[in-house]
Amino acid sequence: MAEVSASGVRRVQSRSLVEEVTREIRRSILAADLRPGQEFSLREIAGRLGVSIIPVREALHRLEGQGLVVTPRGKSATVAPLSRVDLRAIYRLRRQIEPELVGRACLLLTEADHARLREHLAVFGDVSLGLDEIYEAHHEFHLDLLRPAATDWDLRALGMLWHATERYVRLAFGGRDSDLDEPRRREEAHAQLLAAVAERDPGRAAQALLHHLDTNEQLAQQGIAAVAD
């Protein structure tokens, strides 16, 4: 029996079933096990995961909010297609938010913050790690970089944009990840960004992050073109 506190709120596990289902479906989409445009039923996914339809329905609702699935009323759910227009829109919004935040964050980051960011960099260059671990470290790097200046609303908006971006970024770097030089390149690119932030110059930090976003968008657009071709 679940423990009940005096307030009537029960103690729960650190991650709910819905979160676990959301995480697994998102992983399948990002890894292209569920491909862009692919249809699937709630019952099919529930059967594969060994759960009821209820957590799957809630998970798909969350993933639709992240731009990863489309759930038309009365029809099967579909993995959201890759779109140049959507990609441009995602990066347009990121450019509106992230450079301004990093300009303020560079004045607020502590030595402990910088040490944690350098730990993330080391993960980027670790050839023994899998892609899921590397992209998790990538997410944490950008989160820790902006967190000192970000509000809860900033983080909600960025979380949605980052999840939507990751599928395109994985596509863009899919052919590069087997290259032995790619981990070093990834580490160096983020080390340059961190070095600019460490100068504590808001304008310099904002420009460095803007350049980082521009470069990644160009690579992602090339990834879409390669799939289309």
Summary of the structure (lengths in Angstrom):
residues: 229
radius of gyration: 19.2
end to end distance: 56.4
largest distance: 61.6
contacts: 649
relative contact order: 0.12
helix: 68%
strand: 4%
